[in-house]
Each structure stands twice: as C-alpha cells, then as structure tokens.
Amino acid sequence: MEGKHKLVKCLIVDDDELVADILQAYIQKLGHWDLVGIANNPLLARQKLLSNSIDVLFLDVELPGLSGIDLLKSLTHRPLVVLISGNKDYAVEGFNLDVEDFLLKPISFERFLKSVNKIETSLIHKSNQEAEDYIQVTENKKTIRLNVNDIYYIESIKDYSRIVLADRQIVTHVPILHFEKTLDPSRFMRIHRCVIVALSKIQAYSATTIDVGIADLPVGGSYKKNVLDLLKKSP
C-alpha cells in the first residue's frame, strides 16, 4: 500500500515521561514513522506544531496548565489526533471532536498497532482526496495543474472546452464529455449539452437558468428534470 511507504511525521504530547518513552519505543519499531519530538506541556506542543509539518499527534488529556482537549480545540489547522488518557470517560468527548482514535493507559503494543493501521488508512484516504482535487489540462502546449475547487463551470466549444474560473478562462482541446466522465458527480453536474457546472458555485436557480455569480447558465430542456430534482434535494 503506497501510504505505508510514505514517512509519517508524528509528535507526542505527554507530561508522563514513562508513557512518552513507551510510545517512542513503539514508534521506532514501525520504521516508516518519524518522531519529530516529545512535548511535556501545551505551550511547547504548540511551538512544535507551528514549526514542523506533523501528520499525527499523540495527545494526552491531562496536561499541566491546559488540558489536551483545550489544546485540541485551540488548533486552527490540526493533524490527525490520537487522544491518550488513563480515564476512559474522555473517549466520548474525544470522538465528538473527531479524533482519529482514543488510547487508554497503559497502552499495549497490540492496541497501538491497531491505532496505527487506522491512522494509515485515513492518511491514504486524505492523500487520495487531495489528488482528486486537482486535474491537469493543456492549453497552448502548456500543462496546467488546476484545483477543481476553483472551477465555476465548463463550456463546450465544438472539440474544445472552456474552463471558467473567477479570474481567468482556460481553453483546452478536450471535449466536455471527458470532464463529465472524470469529475466527481457529487460536485459537478451537466445542466446542458454544452455546460457542466460546479454545484458549490450555484447561488440561485430557476427552471431555465443557473446563477453562479459570474454568469447565468442555461438549463437544457432534456436536463431540466434531473437538475431541479438534484438542486431541490441539496441542503
């Protein structure tokens, strides 16, 4: 599995030196994991998180000055988190904060490995999602890497397609059918034989037009029922 060969950078935050040493020994057995550091208090943990690219955070709940829960809530951009505690009552609160796993002290190597497997699956899924957020298109013999989140709509021009973004347009020698087949159908919808629209960019709609802010797009007669049914179901 490709994700298992990628170096996973992690940080331990625990003021219990014995627990930190055990986790460090477990991590060293994995080979493809890199322990960036160990922090015994929340302030040091924040510094290490800001100065390093961390994939996984092993975070103790009971910390001096600020709990691991409070530290977690304060993070704007956070890695995958494994919450650690000697009190199983924190498990529910942790999962309500979308932590990846909860480890109850004392932590066995077998239980640690289960957590590692769960984390690596999530990292692979995250990597795949990030890859899916980009497409490559060619314009004037130049290959452009394009974030699909920036696309407002795609318009067919005979054998070409015009990809419309907020600040520019890209014309590529690729038929619109290619984009219909390759873009995520939960994010993009064909609304006309010549138009695909990004669902996230829709601001208003009627039976005949869709407003994406920078343009009003036509809804084709044969597409109208599917388009209206889908938009009425959307939150």
DOTITOR-804479 format. One line per field, with one value per residue: x, y, z of N, C-alpha, C in turn. Coordinates in steps of 0.02 Angstrom, whole numbers. Example, Ala and Ser with C-alpha at 12.3 -4.5 7.8 and 13.67 -1.06 7.14 Angstrom:
2
n.u <- 660_642
n.v <- -284_-112
n.w <- 390_354
ca.u <- 615_684
ca.v <- -225_-53
ca.w <- 390_357
c.u <- 660_645
c.v <- -165_2
c.w <- 390_394
This chain:
235
n.u <- 42_32_31_89_224_260_339_285_256_262_206_228_133_142_151_192_332_365_259_277_404_375_286_373_464_380_347_472_488_413_474_441_390_416_471_450_463_449_336_310_218_79_115_243_207_124_219_301_209_183_306_341_297_170_98_29_-36_-3_-90_-100_-230_-228_-138_-13_-74_-152_-278_-267_-380_-424_-314_-322_-444_-402_-325_-305_-267_-252_-166_-197_-269_-230_-301_-251_-268_-284_-408_-555_-671_-651_-656_-776_-793_-679_-701_-810_-746_-691_-573_-447_-423_-435_-332_-315_-227_-138_-43_-42_68_2_-124_-83_-36_-157_-212_-119_-140_-269_-244_-155_-237_-326_-237_-201_-325_-345_-239_-277_-394_-343_-269_-372_-425_-363_-338_-259_-236_-212_-158_-121_-4_49_52_-66_-92_-233_-341_-488_-582_-582_-652_-789_-879_-890_-880_-934_-852_-867_-745_-671_-651_-702_-640_-699_-645_-641_-556_-500_-497_-481_-441_-454_-405_-504_-646_-808_-870_-771_-740_-862_-862_-750_-745_-799_-961_-1036_-1000_-999_-1109_-1194_-1285_-1331_-1314_-1198_-1140_-1062_-1081_-1011_-1069_-1051_-1038_-1158_-1276_-1407_-1559_-1669_-1803_-1748_-1623_-1460_-1377_-1214_-1150_-1041_-1093_-1245_-1311_-1375_-1508_-1530_-1669_-1686_-1615_-1674_-1766_-1687_-1590_-1666_-1725_-1611_-1557_-1659_-1653_-1533_-1441
n.v <- -59_108_218_167_168_297_424_452_586_620_680_676_719_728_732_631_546_411_354_427_381_246_255_314_209_115_181_187_57_46_94_166_280_442_515_673_747_764_833_903_990_1101_1227_1207_1106_1175_1259_1166_1111_1221_1244_1131_1008_909_750_663_672_623_640_681_692_744_873_993_1152_1174_1077_929_920_1054_1110_1046_1100_1228_1228_1283_1229_1063_907_728_659_566_532_520_444_404_390_325_394_506_469_480_620_649_584_657_769_731_653_537_417_338_306_207_217_90_74_-52_-134_-202_-140_-13_-36_-63_63_130_66_112_249_255_212_319_422_382_392_529_578_530_602_732_720_702_827_899_928_900_1000_1046_1190_1283_1206_1203_1128_1135_1134_1115_1168_1091_1150_1281_1294_1362_1338_1231_1247_1191_1203_1160_1047_1083_1137_1262_1310_1390_1503_1608_1716_1695_1609_1449_1370_1216_1075_969_868_906_795_715_781_767_632_613_706_725_670_710_837_907_947_906_1020_1058_1022_1083_1129_1109_1124_1183_1125_1186_1319_1371_1498_1538_1478_1434_1361_1371_1434_1444_1527_1570_1674_1739_1720_1685_1531_1423_1303_1151_1082_941_911_971_913_821_910_1002_915_869_989_1033_938_964_1030
n.w <- 0_-47_42_158_136_139_233_395_495_665_827_1002_1141_1304_1478_1558_1579_1569_1492_1374_1337_1311_1204_1112_1093_1034_915_852_815_702_586_463_517_584_726_771_886_1067_1178_1337_1386_1350_1288_1233_1146_1055_995_930_841_760_702_633_509_544_541_626_790_950_1089_1256_1377_1509_1550_1608_1655_1535_1466_1361_1282_1276_1213_1091_1043_1020_907_744_619_613_641_612_756_900_1047_1217_1375_1551_1593_1544_1523_1447_1318_1241_1231_1159_1034_994_955_840_843_789_855_1018_1152_1291_1441_1532_1380_1265_1147_1047_1045_1010_879_813_814_735_610_582_572_462_359_355_318_190_127_140_64_-62_-81_-89_-205_-295_-299_-394_-568_-727_-866_-1038_-1119_-1259_-1280_-1154_-996_-869_-697_-608_-481_-439_-359_-392_-507_-594_-700_-846_-1018_-1175_-1331_-1478_-1523_-1417_-1244_-1131_-981_-844_-724_-577_-605_-730_-891_-964_-1111_-1181_-1281_-1267_-1261_-1189_-1138_-1084_-963_-899_-873_-791_-684_-513_-485_-377_-357_-475_-612_-760_-850_-968_-1142_-1176_-1059_-900_-727_-572_-423_-299_-329_-363_-345_-361_-439_-575_-673_-796_-794_-715_-588_-560_-503_-574_-696_-789_-822_-950_-932_-1005_-1096_-1093_-982_-877_-780_-703_-655_-577_-485_-416_-363_-280_-180_-124_18
ca.u <- 0_77_34_130_293_271_360_232_286_217_226_199_122_125_197_213_392_363_214_310_458_345_261_432_490_332_354_536_480_375_520_421_364_469_451_478_480_406_322_280_169_42_149_295_172_103_279_322_158_190_371_351_240_152_41_-8_-23_-23_-104_-126_-283_-207_-76_-8_-94_-204_-290_-259_-443_-423_-262_-351_-494_-370_-287_-340_-250_-228_-153_-238_-257_-245_-306_-225_-287_-294_-479_-594_-728_-634_-661_-834_-779_-629_-731_-852_-700_-666_-506_-440_-427_-426_-292_-320_-167_-75_-53_-5_93_-50_-175_-51_-35_-224_-219_-76_-174_-325_-215_-127_-294_-351_-188_-207_-388_-333_-196_-317_-440_-304_-253_-433_-442_-326_-336_-210_-262_-162_-179_-64_54_71_10_-87_-119_-291_-381_-558_-623_-582_-692_-859_-915_-853_-923_-912_-844_-852_-700_-635_-689_-680_-646_-706_-629_-661_-513_-472_-527_-433_-471_-415_-429_-533_-719_-842_-888_-715_-748_-921_-845_-695_-756_-842_-1031_-1066_-976_-1011_-1170_-1209_-1350_-1346_-1268_-1136_-1119_-1057_-1075_-989_-1127_-1035_-1038_-1226_-1304_-1479_-1577_-1739_-1812_-1712_-1555_-1424_-1335_-1154_-1118_-1005_-1130_-1308_-1301_-1439_-1525_-1559_-1734_-1681_-1580_-1709_-1795_-1633_-1559_-1711_-1731_-1550_-1548_-1709_-1632_-1471_-1453
ca.v <- 0_164_261_138_182_368_439_483_627_623_717_651_771_693_750_569_527_339_343_455_335_186_273_324_142_85_216_168_-10_48_103_219_336_486_553_740_770_750_894_885_1040_1127_1281_1176_1070_1224_1281_1112_1105_1278_1244_1068_978_850_711_630_698_581_695_664_737_776_910_1049_1218_1171_1006_910_937_1126_1121_1023_1148_1292_1221_1301_1176_1010_842_675_659_508_557_472_459_349_392_307_439_558_441_508_690_648_567_714_817_699_624_476_359_351_254_206_195_79_60_-110_-127_-228_-87_41_-55_-53_135_145_44_158_313_249_209_388_461_363_422_602_588_519_659_789_708_711_898_931_898_930_1015_1077_1249_1310_1163_1208_1089_1175_1097_1156_1147_1088_1194_1347_1293_1383_1296_1211_1258_1157_1242_1108_996_1113_1155_1321_1303_1459_1516_1676_1768_1678_1554_1404_1334_1155_1033_910_875_912_727_692_809_738_564_611_746_695_689_742_906_938_922_928_1053_1075_983_1122_1159_1074_1175_1163_1133_1231_1388_1392_1547_1540_1440_1430_1304_1382_1460_1435_1584_1554_1737_1772_1707_1648_1475_1394_1234_1119_1052_870_904_1010_874_796_967_1028_864_868_1051_1036_893_989_1071
ca.w <- 0_-57_101_210_120_149_301_435_547_723_887_1064_1192_1366_1531_1591_1543_1556_1436_1315_1318_1283_1137_1070_1076_987_850_823_786_639_530_416_555_608_785_765_952_1125_1217_1402_1405_1292_1253_1192_1093_1004_959_885_788_715_668_598_473_583_515_680_857_1007_1136_1322_1401_1571_1541_1654_1631_1484_1450_1292_1248_1263_1162_1028_1021_1002_845_682_572_656_609_640_829_943_1115_1266_1444_1597_1610_1485_1515_1398_1250_1206_1215_1106_970_974_924_779_847_750_900_1090_1183_1364_1475_1497_1309_1240_1079_1003_1037_973_809_786_803_677_550_570_551_395_313_349_281_119_103_136_6_-122_-88_-111_-275_-334_-301_-449_-634_-771_-932_-1082_-1157_-1297_-1269_-1085_-950_-811_-641_-591_-423_-462_-317_-422_-568_-590_-748_-906_-1076_-1236_-1392_-1528_-1496_-1362_-1185_-1095_-909_-819_-655_-557_-632_-796_-928_-995_-1167_-1192_-1336_-1235_-1264_-1124_-1115_-1042_-896_-869_-851_-744_-624_-462_-497_-318_-355_-540_-643_-829_-849_-1038_-1183_-1183_-995_-836_-675_-506_-378_-243_-352_-379_-298_-371_-499_-596_-718_-859_-786_-651_-575_-522_-482_-629_-759_-788_-867_-972_-916_-1064_-1084_-1076_-918_-827_-726_-660_-622_-525_-432_-376_-326_-226_-127_-94_78
c.u <- 44_85_79_204_310_290_305_265_237_248_190_192_98_176_219_272_392_319_245_365_431_320_319_460_445_341_418_533_447_419_503_387_423_442_487_499_432_398_287_232_138_79_205_264_151_162_301_272_165_254_386_288_224_92_-3_14_-49_-29_-136_-179_-258_-138_-73_-29_-152_-216_-279_-322_-444_-371_-288_-401_-463_-333_-330_-330_-220_-215_-205_-219_-277_-243_-286_-247_-290_-366_-521_-653_-715_-644_-718_-821_-728_-659_-781_-811_-666_-593_-506_-449_-418_-389_-295_-255_-183_-87_-10_17_39_-104_-147_-50_-104_-236_-179_-110_-232_-299_-191_-182_-321_-303_-191_-270_-379_-291_-233_-365_-404_-286_-313_-454_-406_-335_-283_-241_-208_-193_-117_1_84_24_-3_-117_-173_-329_-455_-604_-627_-627_-764_-901_-869_-902_-893_-908_-820_-807_-659_-681_-659_-694_-645_-694_-649_-621_-483_-512_-472_-469_-426_-447_-453_-609_-750_-860_-833_-723_-809_-906_-794_-705_-807_-915_-1066_-1045_-989_-1071_-1176_-1279_-1374_-1297_-1200_-1108_-1117_-1045_-1050_-1046_-1113_-1038_-1108_-1254_-1380_-1495_-1652_-1745_-1771_-1641_-1526_-1374_-1275_-1115_-1084_-1040_-1197_-1303_-1368_-1446_-1559_-1624_-1731_-1647_-1621_-1734_-1741_-1601_-1602_-1719_-1671_-1543_-1599_-1691_-1570_-1486_-1443
c.v <- 62_206_234_150_255_380_477_520_635_660_686_710_736_712_691_541_452_323_369_409_271_199_283_257_107_115_196_98_-9_59_163_279_376_526_620_766_748_815_873_938_1071_1181_1254_1138_1117_1247_1229_1103_1161_1274_1179_1047_911_815_684_658_649_629_670_715_777_808_969_1115_1218_1098_993_926_1011_1143_1102_1073_1213_1288_1238_1248_1119_946_791_668_593_533_501_493_395_343_380_354_494_534_474_580_695_634_620_769_788_676_557_413_383_292_261_179_138_54_1_-98_-150_-174_-28_26_-47_20_157_126_90_225_309_244_280_432_446_395_497_618_580_576_721_782_721_784_935_892_933_940_1050_1134_1277_1273_1169_1170_1130_1129_1141_1126_1148_1132_1264_1352_1316_1342_1280_1215_1225_1207_1194_1055_1021_1122_1217_1310_1373_1461_1588_1729_1752_1622_1514_1366_1275_1111_966_918_875_844_699_717_780_669_563_653_712_717_718_815_944_906_950_957_1070_1034_1018_1147_1108_1128_1143_1176_1184_1305_1414_1438_1551_1500_1446_1369_1311_1407_1444_1493_1562_1618_1773_1761_1674_1594_1444_1322_1204_1084_979_858_933_969_850_853_992_979_864_931_1058_992_919_1033_1145
c.w <- 0_6_155_196_130_222_337_493_605_782_947_1112_1255_1419_1573_1551_1525_1495_1371_1290_1285_1213_1088_1047_1026_917_815_791_717_578_486_451_584_667_784_833_1005_1164_1282_1428_1343_1253_1207_1134_1037_962_909_827_737_674_630_560_506_552_571_748_909_1067_1201_1343_1461_1563_1589_1622_1584_1466_1376_1251_1229_1210_1093_1000_997_935_785_629_613_617_632_714_860_1015_1164_1335_1485_1618_1547_1472_1463_1326_1210_1185_1158_1038_946_942_863_784_810_793_971_1120_1259_1394_1523_1426_1287_1168_1029_991_999_898_776_770_742_612_532_543_479_342_301_309_207_89_93_76_-59_-135_-114_-185_-320_-340_-358_-514_-675_-840_-972_-1120_-1192_-1281_-1198_-1039_-887_-758_-609_-532_-444_-420_-346_-484_-553_-638_-807_-965_-1138_-1294_-1446_-1497_-1437_-1302_-1154_-1021_-878_-743_-638_-594_-701_-827_-961_-1050_-1184_-1245_-1310_-1237_-1194_-1095_-1070_-970_-861_-840_-794_-680_-578_-472_-435_-313_-420_-574_-714_-829_-920_-1080_-1189_-1116_-938_-783_-610_-456_-322_-263_-368_-324_-302_-434_-512_-641_-782_-852_-717_-645_-532_-502_-538_-696_-744_-842_-887_-948_-977_-1048_-1063_-1009_-860_-767_-677_-621_-565_-468_-386_-334_-270_-167_-90_-34_63
